[in-house]
Amino acid sequence: MSAAILSSGQAGPTPAWVAFCKQVPGECALDASEPAIIALNAETWKLLVDANERVNATILPVTDQEHWGVADRWDYPDDGMGDCEDIQILKRRVLIDAGLPRRALRMTVVIDELGAGHAVLMVRTDRGDYILDNKRAAVLSWQETGYRYVKREGSEGATWVWLGNQAAPIVTATK
């Protein structure tokens, strides 16, 4: 069983997230009536694992510079190519289409095993917070990723929250 990651105050979203939200406002709208934490049962776990594996297998990872000619752009990888945040945005859409509440599926910024910025999708559950990641086939608890957690979308409004640069205790390289 995992633990929930602790937040430590309001953070600003990345400029590319702000631009994405202007382009697709529905993706960033928060419905306070939705649960912020979902029950993790066998059916939900299968949804998470299937979405992670299927999207990872379908999208060719490329940098925003290679793809769009810009340093940072968050968008759907509708042409079959995208970087980490594009891949996580698609996973979120797949999970929402499968019936999970957007409010429990939070875009998250981490520092990866190479010391670089990286985006993952955090799923907030009654058994702790789990991470969907384009660098891994497995869905892991946040503590198992080896990442340092920087910030994520908040569950109470449009602002993001700091995660206090919390380090997961196990470090594993994935490439």
N, C-alpha and C positions, 0 to 999 in steps of 0.2 A: 504494500500500500504506500502510495506517495503522499507527500504533504503539499499543501497549497503554498505557493510562493508568496512572500509578503511584499506588499507595495509600500512605498514611503513618500507619498505626496505627488502632486500634479507635475506632469512633464509635458513639454510641447511635442506634438507629432513631427515627423520628418516633413520637410517641404514637399517631397514627392508624394507623401500621403495626402497632404492638403490639396495638392493639384488633382490627385485621383478622386478625392471626395467631391471636388467641384465638377469633375467630369461625370462621375457616377454617384450622385448624392445618396441614393438608396443603399449603397454599400456601406455607408458610414453612419446612417441613421440608427439611433439606438432606441429600441422599444423597451421601456422600463417594465412593461408587464411580462416580458419574457424572463424565464429563469436565467440567472447569471451563472448558475452551477447546475450541471445535469447529472442524472444518475448514471453511473458507469456499470452497465450490465453486459451480458454476453452479446446481445444484439448491437448495442452502442459500440462496444469494442470492435466488433466485426466491421461496422460502418467506418470507423476510424482507420483500421488497418487496410481495408479495401480501398478507401479514398486515397490514402497515402501511397500505396503501391501502384494503383492505377494511374494517378496523375504523375508520379515520378517516372513511370515507364513511358508515358505519352509525350512529355514535354522535354525538348532538347534544351539543356541548360546553356545559356549564352549571356554575356554581360550586357547591360543596357547600352554600353558604348558600341558593342558589336551589333546589337539589335536595332537600336533607335538612334545611335549617334549622339547620345547624351550620357552624362555621368550617372544620373539616377532618375528613373521613371517607374512608377508603379502602375501596372495595367494587367488586364487579362491576357494570358498567352494564347490568344485565339488562333494565331498562325502556327502553333505548335512549338514556339520558342519563347524562352523567358528566363529571367534570373530568379533568385530565391524568393523575393517577395511576390513576383507574378505567379509563381508556382503555388505559394501558400494562399494567395487570393483565390485561385481556381479551386484548391482543396476546400476552402471555406464555402464557396458557391456550391460545390458538389454536396457538402454536408448539410447545408441549409436546404437544398433541393430534396435531400433525403429526410428532412423533417427536424433537424437539430436547430436550436435557437441561435441566431447570430450573436446574441449577447454572451453566450458561453464560449464563443470561438474568437479568440483575440489575437490579432496580429502582434508580433513580439520582435523586438530588436535585441540581438545578443552579440557577444564577441565570440567568434568561433575558435577552434583549436589552432588556427594560424594567426590569431590576433586581429582578424579582419571583422568588419561589421557583417552581419548575416541576419536574415529574417526567417522566422519560423512561425508556425501556427500553434498557439497554446489553447488547449481544450480544458476548460475548468470543470472538474467533476467532483462528486461527493467523495471520491477516493484520491483527491489531489489533482495537480495540474500535469497534463500530458502534452508532449510535443510531437507535431507532425513536421517533418523536415525533408527537404529534397536531397540531403546528403546521406540519408539512411532509409533503408527499407522498413526498419522496425519503428513502431511508435513507442517512445520511451517516456518515463517520468522525467520531469525537468531536471531532477538531481542526477540522472543517469547520462545526460548528454555531454558533460564536460564543458559546457558553455558558461560564460559569464553573462548574466541577465542584466540588461540595461533598462529597458522600458517596454510597455505594452499599452494597447488600447485599454482605456478604463472601462469598467462595467456600469458606471453610474452616469456617464455623460460623454460629451464629445472629446473631452480632454484625455490625454494619455497619463499613465502613472509610472513613476520611477520604480524600478525593482532593486535599487540599491546596489547594482553591480554584483549581485549575489552569484557566487561561484558554485557550480555543481561539483560535488566532491570527487567524481570519477572523470578523468580526462581520457578521451579516446580519439585518436585520429581516424578520419573516415576516408581519406584519399591518399 
